[in-house]
Amino acid sequence: MSTPVSAPLFEYLCRMGDNTLVLGHRISEWCGHAPVLEEDIALANTALDLIGQTTLWLDVAGEVEGAGRTADKLAFHRDVWDFRNLLLLEQPNGDFGQTMMRQFLFDAWHLSQLTALKGSSNEQIAAIAEKSSKEVTYHLERATDTVIGLGDGTEESHSRMQAALDLLWPYVGEMFLSDDVDAAMVDTGIAPDPATLRPAYDKLVGDVLTAATLTKPQDDFAHKGGKSGKRHSEHLGHMLTQMQWLQRAYPDATW
């Protein structure tokens, strides 16, 4: 790619790639541990989709940076403070209900973001969004069905889903906060203003939570700092220790 290095564009591509990387790894932690075989397979496939999307985003990020870093280098050789993922995604899996609530809250945003990016002025970003949106459409459908089924299920499943929603809701607001990177993407027609995605998101999430007989928290407090790299929870460091140790111990190892 011959486009001059753009710090905001590199930052934005890392945000998209780090989101899918961190969530993809989190979901992969369920492999062999899910409550039933069908869910084990479904979660593994979702993780594979997200890791595949990560490769696309971070490969382009490496091209834009122009420093010779590949997707693998960006994934395995950056430290915690260099990651730009949403704080929501680095939170522990918890029980199955918490995992699926996190998935739903992210998927609802992710699909709307990718849908907007299909009209991006950057052809590579538009192409990645076109491909990824097909996979994320399925992710959202499955997460929606699961949230409704468990929320409107037994007393136990309902209480667990409400607890998951109460725990994770304070991380939702970060998805819609704008900063200088977002402003630069809007100015160049590359990506939408995050705030413009909020009304449709609230409508979709509200409808699903109503069907699931769950009560959306009224507090608008939002944890922030993940997408800018200014603040991460302790959970990301522990996760990266597991994810990166092989490449750190045996640099450039190949199979």
Buried (B, 14 or more C-beta within 10 A) or exposed (E): EEEEEBEBBBBBBBBBBBBBBBBBBBBBBBEEEBEEEEBBEBBBBBBBBBBBBBBBBBBBBBBBBEEEBBBBBBBBBBEBEEBBBBBBBBBEBBEBBBBBBBBBBBBBBBBBBBBBBBEBEBEBBBBBBBBBBEBBBBBBEBBBEBBBBBBBBEEEBBEBBBBBBBBBBBBBBBBBBEBEBBEBBBEBEBBBBBEEBBEEBBEBBEEBBBBBEBEBBEEEEBBBBBBBBEEBBEBBBEBBEEBBEEBEEEEEEEE
